[in-house]
C-alpha cells in the first residue's frame, strides 16, 4: 500500500504500479526456484555421506541436533 501511495504521489498511474509489483513478484518466484534448482541441490549433494558425518550430526535436521537424537 505504501508503494502504491508513493506511486500516486509521484504521478504514476496506479495500474502501472500494480503491474510493476506483479512483475517483480513473478521474477522473484522464478529467481527463487532457479536458486534452489542450481545451488541448494548441489549444496546437499556435497555433504559427506559417511558414518562419521552421521555421527557428527551433519545429516540431522536442526531440531534433531538440538534434541540429541541419534539413530
N, C-alpha and C positions, 0 to 999 in steps of 0.2 A: 504494500500500500504506500509506503514511503517513497519507493522508487517511482510509482505511478504518479504520486502527487508532485514529486520533483520534476517529472517529465511535463506535467501540466504547467507548472510554474515556469519551465524553460520554453514554453510554447511548442511542445512536441505533441503530436496527436496521440491521444490515449491508446488508440488501436496500434499505433507503431510501437509504443512501449510494451504492450502486451505481446505483440508479435516478436519483439526482441527477447522478451523474457521466455517465451515458449521456445524460441530457437536456442537460447542459452541452456535451457533445461534439457533439450534433446541432445545437444552437443555434450553436456555433462554426463548424461546417461550413457551415451556411446563411448565417451572417453573413459568412464569408469569400467565399462565392460571390457574395453581393449586393454586397460591396465591389468585387470585380473587375468585375462587370457594370456598376455605376453609376459607378465612379471610374477604374479602370485603363484601360478602353477610351477614356474621354474624354481622359485624360491623353495617350495615344498619338496621338489624333486632333488634339491641339493642337500637336504638333511640326510645325515648318515642313517642307514637302516640296519645298524648292528645292535647286538645286545647291550653293548656299552652305552649307546645312545639312549636306549630304552631305560637303562638303569639310571642314567644321568637325568632323565626326565625330559629329554629333548622332544620326544614324540607325544608327550602327555598334553592334555588340554590345560589351560591355566587354572581352572577350578580343581582339576585332579592334582596338579602340582601343589596347590595351596593346602589341600587336604592330606597330601602324602600318600595318595592311592597308588599302589604298585601291584601290578598283576603278573 
